[in-house]
Amino acid sequence: MTTLIDIPDYNEAQREENRRRSGIEYCLVCGKGMSQAKIDAAWFVHMTTGGELAHIDDELEEIHDQGWWPVGADCAKRIPKTHRTKF
Ligand SMILES: [Zn+2]
């Protein structure tokens, strides 16, 4: 059984602008670039191919698994601890 939640809302145009300015690594929620140091300390969320977040203990079938994505510190506060983890 999986417990899926939506990615927190963020202004679409602003996210695109942030993404345009960011490098390879960026926050899934807001699109702001993340340095290696931020990535090393980041929370990660497990995203499905449907663009939802899975509970960290859930096993996703491979065809539904879009992998783990970093989230910046501020955006992580908007995600319940059941749905984010640090590696
Ligand atoms: Zn963010």
PDB file of the backbone (N, CA, C, O) and the ligand in Angstrom, with CONECT records:
HET     ZN  A 101       1
ATOM      1  N   MET A   1       0.841  -1.196   0.000  1.00  0.00           N
ATOM      2  CA  MET A   1       0.000   0.000   0.000  1.00  0.00           C
ATOM      3  C   MET A   1       0.868   1.235   0.000  1.00  0.00           C
ATOM      4  O   MET A   1       1.880   1.293   0.700  1.00  0.00           O
ATOM      5  N   THR A   2       0.482   2.212  -0.773  1.00  0.00           N
ATOM      6  CA  THR A   2       1.250   3.456  -0.796  1.00  0.00           C
ATOM      7  C   THR A   2       0.389   4.607  -0.309  1.00  0.00           C
ATOM      8  O   THR A   2      -0.827   4.624  -0.496  1.00  0.00           O
ATOM      9  N   THR A   3       1.047   5.559   0.313  1.00  0.00           N
ATOM     10  CA  THR A   3       0.374   6.757   0.793  1.00  0.00           C
ATOM     11  C   THR A   3       0.976   7.943   0.062  1.00  0.00           C
ATOM     12  O   THR A   3       2.058   8.419   0.405  1.00  0.00           O
ATOM     13  N   LEU A   4       0.264   8.411  -0.947  1.00  0.00           N
ATOM     14  CA  LEU A   4       0.800   9.465  -1.797  1.00  0.00           C
ATOM     15  C   LEU A   4       0.266  10.829  -1.393  1.00  0.00           C
ATOM     16  O   LEU A   4      -0.897  10.972  -1.016  1.00  0.00           O
ATOM     17  N   ILE A   5       1.134  11.825  -1.478  1.00  0.00           N
ATOM     18  CA  ILE A   5       0.705  13.210  -1.268  1.00  0.00           C
ATOM     19  C   ILE A   5       1.197  14.050  -2.451  1.00  0.00           C
ATOM     20  O   ILE A   5       2.093  13.648  -3.193  1.00  0.00           O
ATOM     21  N   ASP A   6       0.591  15.216  -2.600  1.00  0.00           N
ATOM     22  CA  ASP A   6       1.008  16.117  -3.682  1.00  0.00           C
ATOM     23  C   ASP A   6       2.286  16.858  -3.299  1.00  0.00           C
ATOM     24  O   ASP A   6       2.562  17.091  -2.122  1.00  0.00           O
ATOM     25  N   ILE A   7       3.052  17.219  -4.313  1.00  0.00           N
ATOM     26  CA  ILE A   7       4.169  18.136  -4.110  1.00  0.00           C
ATOM     27  C   ILE A   7       3.573  19.484  -3.680  1.00  0.00           C
ATOM     28  O   ILE A   7       2.578  19.919  -4.259  1.00  0.00           O
ATOM     29  N   PRO A   8       4.165  20.158  -2.667  1.00  0.00           N
ATOM     30  CA  PRO A   8       3.598  21.446  -2.239  1.00  0.00           C
ATOM     31  C   PRO A   8       3.477  22.433  -3.403  1.00  0.00           C
ATOM     32  O   PRO A   8       4.316  22.452  -4.303  1.00  0.00           O
ATOM     33  N   ASP A   9       2.432  23.244  -3.373  1.00  0.00           N
ATOM     34  CA  ASP A   9       2.213  24.241  -4.426  1.00  0.00           C
ATOM     35  C   ASP A   9       3.351  25.253  -4.454  1.00  0.00           C
ATOM     36  O   ASP A   9       3.908  25.626  -3.422  1.00  0.00           O
ATOM     37  N   TYR A  10       3.671  25.679  -5.649  1.00  0.00           N
ATOM     38  CA  TYR A  10       4.640  26.761  -5.815  1.00  0.00           C
ATOM     39  C   TYR A  10       4.323  27.431  -7.138  1.00  0.00           C
ATOM     40  O   TYR A  10       3.943  26.770  -8.104  1.00  0.00           O
ATOM     41  N   ASN A  11       4.481  28.744  -7.176  1.00  0.00           N
ATOM     42  CA  ASN A  11       4.150  29.502  -8.386  1.00  0.00           C
ATOM     43  C   ASN A  11       4.889  28.942  -9.604  1.00  0.00           C
ATOM     44  O   ASN A  11       6.119  28.894  -9.642  1.00  0.00           O
ATOM     45  N   GLU A  12       4.103  28.521 -10.592  1.00  0.00           N
ATOM     46  CA  GLU A  12       4.665  27.830 -11.761  1.00  0.00           C
ATOM     47  C   GLU A  12       5.676  28.682 -12.521  1.00  0.00           C
ATOM     48  O   GLU A  12       6.761  28.211 -12.862  1.00  0.00           O
ATOM     49  N   ALA A  13       5.315  29.946 -12.787  1.00  0.00           N
ATOM     50  CA  ALA A  13       6.203  30.826 -13.556  1.00  0.00           C
ATOM     51  C   ALA A  13       7.493  31.090 -12.780  1.00  0.00           C
ATOM     52  O   ALA A  13       8.584  31.125 -13.350  1.00  0.00           O
ATOM     53  N   GLN A  14       7.341  31.276 -11.467  1.00  0.00           N
ATOM     54  CA  GLN A  14       8.528  31.536 -10.640  1.00  0.00           C
ATOM     55  C   GLN A  14       9.438  30.307 -10.616  1.00  0.00           C
ATOM     56  O   GLN A  14      10.662  30.432 -10.660  1.00  0.00           O
ATOM     57  N   ARG A  15       8.832  29.122 -10.546  1.00  0.00           N
ATOM     58  CA  ARG A  15       9.640  27.908 -10.540  1.00  0.00           C
ATOM     59  C   ARG A  15      10.422  27.768 -11.853  1.00  0.00           C
ATOM     60  O   ARG A  15      11.599  27.408 -11.854  1.00  0.00           O
ATOM     61  N   GLU A  16       9.740  28.062 -12.968  1.00  0.00           N
ATOM     62  CA  GLU A  16      10.429  27.980 -14.262  1.00  0.00           C
ATOM     63  C   GLU A  16      11.601  28.952 -14.311  1.00  0.00           C
ATOM     64  O   GLU A  16      12.673  28.618 -14.816  1.00  0.00           O
ATOM     65  N   GLU A  17      11.390  30.155 -13.785  1.00  0.00           N
ATOM     66  CA  GLU A  17      12.460  31.157 -13.750  1.00  0.00           C
ATOM     67  C   GLU A  17      13.619  30.665 -12.875  1.00  0.00           C
ATOM     68  O   GLU A  17      14.785  30.787 -13.249  1.00  0.00           O
ATOM     69  N   ASN A  18      13.284  30.113 -11.718  1.00  0.00           N
ATOM     70  CA  ASN A  18      14.325  29.584 -10.822  1.00  0.00           C
ATOM     71  C   ASN A  18      15.094  28.444 -11.496  1.00  0.00           C
ATOM     72  O   ASN A  18      16.318  28.357 -11.399  1.00  0.00           O
ATOM     73  N   ARG A  19      14.351  27.577 -12.176  1.00  0.00           N
ATOM     74  CA  ARG A  19      14.985  26.451 -12.868  1.00  0.00           C
ATOM     75  C   ARG A  19      15.950  26.938 -13.943  1.00  0.00           C
ATOM     76  O   ARG A  19      17.035  26.386 -14.123  1.00  0.00           O
ATOM     77  N   ARG A  20      15.530  27.989 -14.658  1.00  0.00           N
ATOM     78  CA  ARG A  20      16.342  28.532 -15.744  1.00  0.00           C
ATOM     79  C   ARG A  20      17.694  29.024 -15.198  1.00  0.00           C
ATOM     80  O   ARG A  20      18.726  28.900 -15.857  1.00  0.00           O
ATOM     81  N   ARG A  21      17.663  29.577 -13.991  1.00  0.00           N
ATOM     82  CA  ARG A  21      18.879  30.119 -13.387  1.00  0.00           C
ATOM     83  C   ARG A  21      19.694  29.053 -12.670  1.00  0.00           C
ATOM     84  O   ARG A  21      20.875  29.265 -12.396  1.00  0.00           O
ATOM     85  N   SER A  22      19.094  27.923 -12.365  1.00  0.00           N
ATOM     86  CA  SER A  22      19.792  26.940 -11.543  1.00  0.00           C
ATOM     87  C   SER A  22      20.716  26.084 -12.388  1.00  0.00           C
ATOM     88  O   SER A  22      20.634  26.091 -13.617  1.00  0.00           O
ATOM     89  N   GLY A  23      21.592  25.349 -11.725  1.00  0.00           N
ATOM     90  CA  GLY A  23      22.475  24.420 -12.418  1.00  0.00           C
ATOM     91  C   GLY A  23      21.810  23.065 -12.548  1.00  0.00           C
ATOM     92  O   GLY A  23      20.593  22.967 -12.709  1.00  0.00           O
ATOM     93  N   ILE A  24      22.606  22.039 -12.478  1.00  0.00           N
ATOM     94  CA  ILE A  24      22.107  20.678 -12.654  1.00  0.00           C
ATOM     95  C   ILE A  24      21.192  20.286 -11.494  1.00  0.00           C
ATOM     96  O   ILE A  24      20.160  19.643 -11.687  1.00  0.00           O
ATOM     97  N   GLU A  25      21.588  20.685 -10.293  1.00  0.00           N
ATOM     98  CA  GLU A  25      20.836  20.296  -9.099  1.00  0.00           C
ATOM     99  C   GLU A  25      19.927  21.439  -8.660  1.00  0.00           C
ATOM    100  O   GLU A  25      20.348  22.592  -8.560  1.00  0.00           O
ATOM    101  N   TYR A  26      18.672  21.088  -8.403  1.00  0.00           N
ATOM    102  CA  TYR A  26      17.717  22.109  -7.986  1.00  0.00           C
ATOM    103  C   TYR A  26      16.662  21.482  -7.090  1.00  0.00           C
ATOM    104  O   TYR A  26      16.462  20.267  -7.082  1.00  0.00           O
ATOM    105  N   CYS A  27      15.997  22.340  -6.339  1.00  0.00           N
ATOM    106  CA  CYS A  27      14.925  21.898  -5.446  1.00  0.00           C
ATOM    107  C   CYS A  27      13.710  21.479  -6.269  1.00  0.00           C
ATOM    108  O   CYS A  27      13.285  22.200  -7.172  1.00  0.00           O
ATOM    109  N   LEU A  28      13.162  20.327  -5.956  1.00  0.00           N
ATOM    110  CA  LEU A  28      12.004  19.824  -6.698  1.00  0.00           C
ATOM    111  C   LEU A  28      10.809  20.760  -6.585  1.00  0.00           C
ATOM    112  O   LEU A  28      10.040  20.896  -7.536  1.00  0.00           O
ATOM    113  N   VAL A  29      10.641  21.409  -5.428  1.00  0.00           N
ATOM    114  CA  VAL A  29       9.447  22.225  -5.187  1.00  0.00           C
ATOM    115  C   VAL A  29       9.549  23.596  -5.865  1.00  0.00           C
ATOM    116  O   VAL A  29       8.639  23.997  -6.590  1.00  0.00           O
ATOM    117  N   CYS A  30      10.649  24.314  -5.632  1.00  0.00           N
ATOM    118  CA  CYS A  30      10.733  25.710  -6.088  1.00  0.00           C
ATOM    119  C   CYS A  30      11.665  25.901  -7.276  1.00  0.00           C
ATOM    120  O   CYS A  30      11.655  26.961  -7.902  1.00  0.00           O
ATOM    121  N   GLY A  31      12.473  24.890  -7.598  1.00  0.00           N
ATOM    122  CA  GLY A  31      13.369  24.999  -8.745  1.00  0.00           C
ATOM    123  C   GLY A  31      14.640  25.783  -8.505  1.00  0.00           C
ATOM    124  O   GLY A  31      15.433  25.974  -9.427  1.00  0.00           O
ATOM    125  N   LYS A  32      14.851  26.245  -7.265  1.00  0.00           N
ATOM    126  CA  LYS A  32      16.067  27.011  -6.983  1.00  0.00           C
ATOM    127  C   LYS A  32      17.278  26.086  -6.987  1.00  0.00           C
ATOM    128  O   LYS A  32      17.214  24.945  -6.530  1.00  0.00           O
ATOM    129  N   GLY A  33      18.368  26.601  -7.508  1.00  0.00           N
ATOM    130  CA  GLY A  33      19.589  25.808  -7.599  1.00  0.00           C
ATOM    131  C   GLY A  33      20.108  25.417  -6.223  1.00  0.00           C
ATOM    132  O   GLY A  33      19.928  26.142  -5.245  1.00  0.00           O
ATOM    133  N   MET A  34      20.759  24.249  -6.165  1.00  0.00           N
ATOM    134  CA  MET A  34      21.329  23.768  -4.906  1.00  0.00           C
ATOM    135  C   MET A  34      22.802  23.415  -5.130  1.00  0.00           C
ATOM    136  O   MET A  34      23.144  22.661  -6.041  1.00  0.00           O
ATOM    137  N   SER A  35      23.649  23.968  -4.292  1.00  0.00           N
ATOM    138  CA  SER A  35      25.081  23.658  -4.354  1.00  0.00           C
ATOM    139  C   SER A  35      25.316  22.224  -3.874  1.00  0.00           C
ATOM    140  O   SER A  35      24.421  21.595  -3.308  1.00  0.00           O
ATOM    141  N   GLN A  36      26.522  21.719  -4.105  1.00  0.00           N
ATOM    142  CA  GLN A  36      26.836  20.365  -3.630  1.00  0.00           C
ATOM    143  C   GLN A  36      26.683  20.290  -2.113  1.00  0.00           C
ATOM    144  O   GLN A  36      26.192  19.292  -1.585  1.00  0.00           O
ATOM    145  N   ALA A  37      27.103  21.345  -1.415  1.00  0.00           N
ATOM    146  CA  ALA A  37      26.983  21.338   0.050  1.00  0.00           C
ATOM    147  C   ALA A  37      25.515  21.240   0.478  1.00  0.00           C
ATOM    148  O   ALA A  37      25.179  20.550   1.440  1.00  0.00           O
ATOM    149  N   LYS A  38      24.656  21.944  -0.255  1.00  0.00           N
ATOM    150  CA  LYS A  38      23.218  21.874   0.065  1.00  0.00           C
ATOM    151  C   LYS A  38      22.654  20.498  -0.260  1.00  0.00           C
ATOM    152  O   LYS A  38      21.824  19.967   0.479  1.00  0.00           O
ATOM    153  N   ILE A  39      23.110  19.926  -1.369  1.00  0.00           N
ATOM    154  CA  ILE A  39      22.655  18.579  -1.732  1.00  0.00           C
ATOM    155  C   ILE A  39      23.069  17.579  -0.644  1.00  0.00           C
ATOM    156  O   ILE A  39      22.292  16.712  -0.244  1.00  0.00           O
ATOM    157  N   ASP A  40      24.302  17.724  -0.184  1.00  0.00           N
ATOM    158  CA  ASP A  40      24.805  16.789   0.830  1.00  0.00           C
ATOM    159  C   ASP A  40      23.955  16.811   2.100  1.00  0.00           C
ATOM    160  O   ASP A  40      23.827  15.798   2.787  1.00  0.00           O
ATOM    161  N   ALA A  41      23.373  17.976   2.407  1.00  0.00           N
ATOM    162  CA  ALA A  41      22.592  18.129   3.638  1.00  0.00           C
ATOM    163  C   ALA A  41      21.082  18.094   3.384  1.00  0.00           C
ATOM    164  O   ALA A  41      20.286  18.277   4.305  1.00  0.00           O
ATOM    165  N   ALA A  42      20.700  17.858   2.136  1.00  0.00           N
ATOM    166  CA  ALA A  42      19.301  18.043   1.748  1.00  0.00           C
ATOM    167  C   ALA A  42      18.386  16.917   2.221  1.00  0.00           C
ATOM    168  O   ALA A  42      18.817  15.791   2.468  1.00  0.00           O
ATOM    169  N   TRP A  43      17.127  17.265   2.334  1.00  0.00           N
ATOM    170  CA  TRP A  43      16.065  16.266   2.440  1.00  0.00           C
ATOM    171  C   TRP A  43      15.790  15.735   1.049  1.00  0.00           C
ATOM    172  O   TRP A  43      15.940  16.452   0.060  1.00  0.00           O
ATOM    173  N   PHE A  44      15.388  14.478   0.976  1.00  0.00           N
ATOM    174  CA  PHE A  44      15.018  13.879  -0.312  1.00  0.00           C
ATOM    175  C   PHE A  44      13.604  13.334  -0.230  1.00  0.00           C
ATOM    176  O   PHE A  44      13.160  12.831   0.802  1.00  0.00           O
ATOM    177  N   VAL A  45      12.912  13.454  -1.358  1.00  0.00           N
ATOM    178  CA  VAL A  45      11.553  12.926  -1.464  1.00  0.00           C
ATOM    179  C   VAL A  45      11.518  11.893  -2.578  1.00  0.00           C
ATOM    180  O   VAL A  45      12.281  11.973  -3.542  1.00  0.00           O
ATOM    181  N   HIS A  46      10.630  10.927  -2.436  1.00  0.00           N
ATOM    182  CA  HIS A  46      10.519   9.815  -3.388  1.00  0.00           C
ATOM    183  C   HIS A  46       9.333  10.087  -4.298  1.00  0.00           C
ATOM    184  O   HIS A  46       8.181  10.027  -3.870  1.00  0.00           O
ATOM    185  N   MET A  47       9.629  10.389  -5.567  1.00  0.00           N
ATOM    186  CA  MET A  47       8.566  10.810  -6.468  1.00  0.00           C
ATOM    187  C   MET A  47       8.112   9.667  -7.377  1.00  0.00           C
ATOM    188  O   MET A  47       8.909   8.864  -7.862  1.00  0.00           O
ATOM    189  N   THR A  48       6.814   9.633  -7.579  1.00  0.00           N
ATOM    190  CA  THR A  48       6.237   8.665  -8.512  1.00  0.00           C
ATOM    191  C   THR A  48       6.201   9.273  -9.911  1.00  0.00           C
ATOM    192  O   THR A  48       6.383  10.478 -10.080  1.00  0.00           O
ATOM    193  N   THR A  49       5.965   8.430 -10.902  1.00  0.00           N
ATOM    194  CA  THR A  49       5.845   8.928 -12.272  1.00  0.00           C
ATOM    195  C   THR A  49       4.599   9.803 -12.430  1.00  0.00           C
ATOM    196  O   THR A  49       4.480  10.549 -13.402  1.00  0.00           O
ATOM    197  N   GLY A  50       3.670   9.711 -11.470  1.00  0.00           N
ATOM    198  CA  GLY A  50       2.497  10.574 -11.500  1.00  0.00           C
ATOM    199  C   GLY A  50       2.747  11.929 -10.870  1.00  0.00           C
ATOM    200  O   GLY A  50       1.830  12.745 -10.773  1.00  0.00           O
ATOM    201  N   GLY A  51       3.991  12.184 -10.433  1.00  0.00           N
ATOM    202  CA  GLY A  51       4.330  13.481  -9.848  1.00  0.00           C
ATOM    203  C   GLY A  51       3.825  13.648  -8.428  1.00  0.00           C
ATOM    204  O   GLY A  51       3.600  14.770  -7.974  1.00  0.00           O
ATOM    205  N   GLU A  52       3.642  12.528  -7.717  1.00  0.00           N
ATOM    206  CA  GLU A  52       3.258  12.595  -6.309  1.00  0.00           C
ATOM    207  C   GLU A  52       4.414  12.089  -5.467  1.00  0.00           C
ATOM    208  O   GLU A  52       5.362  11.495  -5.981  1.00  0.00           O
ATOM    209  N   LEU A  53       4.324  12.334  -4.158  1.00  0.00           N
ATOM    210  CA  LEU A  53       5.381  11.913  -3.249  1.00  0.00           C
ATOM    211  C   LEU A  53       4.923  10.696  -2.457  1.00  0.00           C
ATOM    212  O   LEU A  53       3.824  10.669  -1.903  1.00  0.00           O
ATOM    213  N   ALA A  54       5.787   9.695  -2.417  1.00  0.00           N
ATOM    214  CA  ALA A  54       5.467   8.460  -1.698  1.00  0.00           C
ATOM    215  C   ALA A  54       5.978   8.546  -0.262  1.00  0.00           C
ATOM    216  O   ALA A  54       6.945   9.252   0.027  1.00  0.00           O
ATOM    217  N   HIS A  55       5.316   7.822   0.624  1.00  0.00           N
ATOM    218  CA  HIS A  55       5.815   7.661   1.991  1.00  0.00           C
ATOM    219  C   HIS A  55       7.221   7.060   1.922  1.00  0.00           C
ATOM    220  O   HIS A  55       7.491   6.192   1.092  1.00  0.00           O
ATOM    221  N   ILE A  56       8.112   7.525   2.797  1.00  0.00           N
ATOM    222  CA  ILE A  56       9.513   7.090   2.681  1.00  0.00           C
ATOM    223  C   ILE A  56       9.695   5.590   2.887  1.00  0.00           C
ATOM    224  O   ILE A  56      10.689   5.025   2.433  1.00  0.00           O
ATOM    225  N   ASP A  57       8.765   4.948   3.553  1.00  0.00           N
ATOM    226  CA  ASP A  57       8.879   3.498   3.772  1.00  0.00           C
ATOM    227  C   ASP A  57       8.235   2.675   2.664  1.00  0.00           C
ATOM    228  O   ASP A  57       8.348   1.449   2.645  1.00  0.00           O
ATOM    229  N   ASP A  58       7.568   3.346   1.753  1.00  0.00           N
ATOM    230  CA  ASP A  58       6.887   2.616   0.686  1.00  0.00           C
ATOM    231  C   ASP A  58       7.870   2.132  -0.377  1.00  0.00           C
ATOM    232  O   ASP A  58       8.821   2.829  -0.733  1.00  0.00           O
ATOM    233  N   GLU A  59       7.621   0.939  -0.865  1.00  0.00           N
ATOM    234  CA  GLU A  59       8.361   0.422  -2.018  1.00  0.00           C
ATOM    235  C   GLU A  59       7.520   0.741  -3.246  1.00  0.00           C
ATOM    236  O   GLU A  59       6.347   0.375  -3.314  1.00  0.00           O
ATOM    237  N   LEU A  60       8.118   1.420  -4.212  1.00  0.00           N
ATOM    238  CA  LEU A  60       7.388   1.715  -5.446  1.00  0.00           C
ATOM    239  C   LEU A  60       7.764   0.687  -6.501  1.00  0.00           C
ATOM    240  O   LEU A  60       8.919   0.278  -6.616  1.00  0.00           O
ATOM    241  N   GLU A  61       6.764   0.284  -7.261  1.00  0.00           N
ATOM    242  CA  GLU A  61       7.074  -0.561  -8.411  1.00  0.00           C
ATOM    243  C   GLU A  61       7.927   0.243  -9.375  1.00  0.00           C
ATOM    244  O   GLU A  61       7.773   1.457  -9.504  1.00  0.00           O
ATOM    245  N   GLU A  62       8.828  -0.456 -10.047  1.00  0.00           N
ATOM    246  CA  GLU A  62       9.795   0.241 -10.902  1.00  0.00           C
ATOM    247  C   GLU A  62       9.126   1.154 -11.923  1.00  0.00           C
ATOM    248  O   GLU A  62       9.607   2.253 -12.198  1.00  0.00           O
ATOM    249  N   ILE A  63       8.018   0.688 -12.479  1.00  0.00           N
ATOM    250  CA  ILE A  63       7.367   1.503 -13.525  1.00  0.00           C
ATOM    251  C   ILE A  63       6.715   2.758 -12.954  1.00  0.00           C
ATOM    252  O   ILE A  63       6.359   3.665 -13.706  1.00  0.00           O
ATOM    253  N   HIS A  64       6.553   2.820 -11.635  1.00  0.00           N
ATOM    254  CA  HIS A  64       5.948   4.002 -11.010  1.00  0.00           C
ATOM    255  C   HIS A  64       6.985   4.849 -10.267  1.00  0.00           C
ATOM    256  O   HIS A  64       6.646   5.839  -9.619  1.00  0.00           O
ATOM    257  N   ASP A  65       8.244   4.443 -10.372  1.00  0.00           N
ATOM    258  CA  ASP A  65       9.283   5.058  -9.546  1.00  0.00           C
ATOM    259  C   ASP A  65      10.093   6.071 -10.343  1.00  0.00           C
ATOM    260  O   ASP A  65      10.751   5.718 -11.322  1.00  0.00           O
ATOM    261  N   GLN A  66      10.042   7.325  -9.923  1.00  0.00           N
ATOM    262  CA  GLN A  66      10.816   8.358 -10.600  1.00  0.00           C
ATOM    263  C   GLN A  66      12.057   8.747  -9.780  1.00  0.00           C
ATOM    264  O   GLN A  66      12.750   9.712 -10.106  1.00  0.00           O
ATOM    265  N   GLY A  67      12.317   8.001  -8.740  1.00  0.00           N
ATOM    266  CA  GLY A  67      13.553   8.199  -7.985  1.00  0.00           C
ATOM    267  C   GLY A  67      13.429   9.243  -6.876  1.00  0.00           C
ATOM    268  O   GLY A  67      12.353   9.784  -6.622  1.00  0.00           O
ATOM    269  N   TRP A  68      14.570   9.510  -6.221  1.00  0.00           N
ATOM    270  CA  TRP A  68      14.624  10.433  -5.085  1.00  0.00           C
ATOM    271  C   TRP A  68      15.119  11.795  -5.542  1.00  0.00           C
ATOM    272  O   TRP A  68      16.095  11.896  -6.285  1.00  0.00           O
ATOM    273  N   TRP A  69      14.436  12.843  -5.091  1.00  0.00           N
ATOM    274  CA  TRP A  69      14.741  14.209  -5.531  1.00  0.00           C
ATOM    275  C   TRP A  69      15.052  15.077  -4.315  1.00  0.00           C
ATOM    276  O   TRP A  69      14.418  14.946  -3.269  1.00  0.00           O
ATOM    277  N   PRO A  70      16.039  15.969  -4.463  1.00  0.00           N
ATOM    278  CA  PRO A  70      16.370  16.852  -3.341  1.00  0.00           C
ATOM    279  C   PRO A  70      15.351  17.982  -3.183  1.00  0.00           C
ATOM    280  O   PRO A  70      14.730  18.428  -4.147  1.00  0.00           O
ATOM    281  N   VAL A  71      15.204  18.420  -1.953  1.00  0.00           N
ATOM    282  CA  VAL A  71      14.321  19.549  -1.636  1.00  0.00           C
ATOM    283  C   VAL A  71      15.097  20.492  -0.716  1.00  0.00           C
ATOM    284  O   VAL A  71      15.746  20.046   0.229  1.00  0.00           O
ATOM    285  N   GLY A  72      15.028  21.777  -0.991  1.00  0.00           N
ATOM    286  CA  GLY A  72      15.703  22.775  -0.160  1.00  0.00           C
ATOM    287  C   GLY A  72      15.123  22.839   1.244  1.00  0.00           C
ATOM    288  O   GLY A  72      14.017  22.363   1.497  1.00  0.00           O
ATOM    289  N   ALA A  73      15.879  23.429   2.144  1.00  0.00           N
ATOM    290  CA  ALA A  73      15.493  23.441   3.559  1.00  0.00           C
ATOM    291  C   ALA A  73      14.132  24.112   3.787  1.00  0.00           C
ATOM    292  O   ALA A  73      13.308  23.611   4.552  1.00  0.00           O
ATOM    293  N   ASP A  74      13.905  25.243   3.121  1.00  0.00           N
ATOM    294  CA  ASP A  74      12.640  25.959   3.334  1.00  0.00           C
ATOM    295  C   ASP A  74      11.454  25.160   2.795  1.00  0.00           C
ATOM    296  O   ASP A  74      10.420  25.051   3.453  1.00  0.00           O
ATOM    297  N   CYS A  75      11.610  24.613   1.615  1.00  0.00           N
ATOM    298  CA  CYS A  75      10.512  23.848   1.013  1.00  0.00           C
ATOM    299  C   CYS A  75      10.256  22.555   1.794  1.00  0.00           C
ATOM    300  O   CYS A  75       9.119  22.087   1.868  1.00  0.00           O
ATOM    301  N   ALA A  76      11.309  21.981   2.373  1.00  0.00           N
ATOM    302  CA  ALA A  76      11.144  20.733   3.131  1.00  0.00           C
ATOM    303  C   ALA A  76      10.193  20.915   4.306  1.00  0.00           C
ATOM    304  O   ALA A  76       9.506  19.976   4.707  1.00  0.00           O
ATOM    305  N   LYS A  77      10.157  22.130   4.858  1.00  0.00           N
ATOM    306  CA  LYS A  77       9.262  22.382   6.000  1.00  0.00           C
ATOM    307  C   LYS A  77       7.799  22.196   5.624  1.00  0.00           C
ATOM    308  O   LYS A  77       6.951  22.006   6.496  1.00  0.00           O
ATOM    309  N   ARG A  78       7.499  22.250   4.327  1.00  0.00           N
ATOM    310  CA  ARG A  78       6.115  22.114   3.862  1.00  0.00           C
ATOM    311  C   ARG A  78       5.764  20.664   3.543  1.00  0.00           C
ATOM    312  O   ARG A  78       4.656  20.376   3.091  1.00  0.00           O
ATOM    313  N   ILE A  79       6.707  19.752   3.778  1.00  0.00           N
ATOM    314  CA  ILE A  79       6.478  18.334   3.491  1.00  0.00           C
ATOM    315  C   ILE A  79       6.525  17.558   4.805  1.00  0.00           C
ATOM    316  O   ILE A  79       7.484  17.711   5.562  1.00  0.00           O
ATOM    317  N   PRO A  80       5.522  16.730   5.098  1.00  0.00           N
ATOM    318  CA  PRO A  80       5.532  15.988   6.367  1.00  0.00           C
ATOM    319  C   PRO A  80       6.743  15.063   6.461  1.00  0.00           C
ATOM    320  O   PRO A  80       7.247  14.569   5.452  1.00  0.00           O
ATOM    321  N   LYS A  81       7.195  14.844   7.682  1.00  0.00           N
ATOM    322  CA  LYS A  81       8.395  14.025   7.877  1.00  0.00           C
ATOM    323  C   LYS A  81       8.209  12.582   7.414  1.00  0.00           C
ATOM    324  O   LYS A  81       9.184  11.866   7.188  1.00  0.00           O
ATOM    325  N   THR A  82       6.970  12.167   7.277  1.00  0.00           N
ATOM    326  CA  THR A  82       6.699  10.819   6.751  1.00  0.00           C
ATOM    327  C   THR A  82       7.066  10.709   5.279  1.00  0.00           C
ATOM    328  O   THR A  82       7.176   9.607   4.742  1.00  0.00           O
ATOM    329  N   HIS A  83       7.256  11.856   4.625  1.00  0.00           N
ATOM    330  CA  HIS A  83       7.469  11.861   3.186  1.00  0.00           C
ATOM    331  C   HIS A  83       8.798  12.504   2.768  1.00  0.00           C
ATOM    332  O   HIS A  83       8.964  12.871   1.605  1.00  0.00           O
ATOM    333  N   ARG A  84       9.726  12.641   3.687  1.00  0.00           N
ATOM    334  CA  ARG A  84      11.068  13.128   3.332  1.00  0.00           C
ATOM    335  C   ARG A  84      12.080  12.454   4.234  1.00  0.00           C
ATOM    336  O   ARG A  84      11.777  12.077   5.366  1.00  0.00           O
ATOM    337  N   THR A  85      13.300  12.308   3.707  1.00  0.00           N
ATOM    338  CA  THR A  85      14.351  11.664   4.495  1.00  0.00           C
ATOM    339  C   THR A  85      15.695  12.228   4.087  1.00  0.00           C
ATOM    340  O   THR A  85      15.823  12.887   3.055  1.00  0.00           O
ATOM    341  N   LYS A  86      16.696  11.960   4.913  1.00  0.00           N
ATOM    342  CA  LYS A  86      18.064  12.331   4.563  1.00  0.00           C
ATOM    343  C   LYS A  86      18.860  11.053   4.370  1.00  0.00           C
ATOM    344  O   LYS A  86      18.639  10.056   5.058  1.00  0.00           O
ATOM    345  N   PHE A  87      19.795  11.097   3.420  1.00  0.00           N
ATOM    346  CA  PHE A  87      20.617   9.921   3.151  1.00  0.00           C
ATOM    347  C   PHE A  87      21.988  10.086   3.787  1.00  0.00           C
ATOM    348  O   PHE A  87      22.832   9.198   3.674  1.00  0.00           O
TER     349      PHE A  87
HETATM  350 ZN    ZN A 101      12.715  24.801  -2.759  1.00  0.00          ZN2+
END
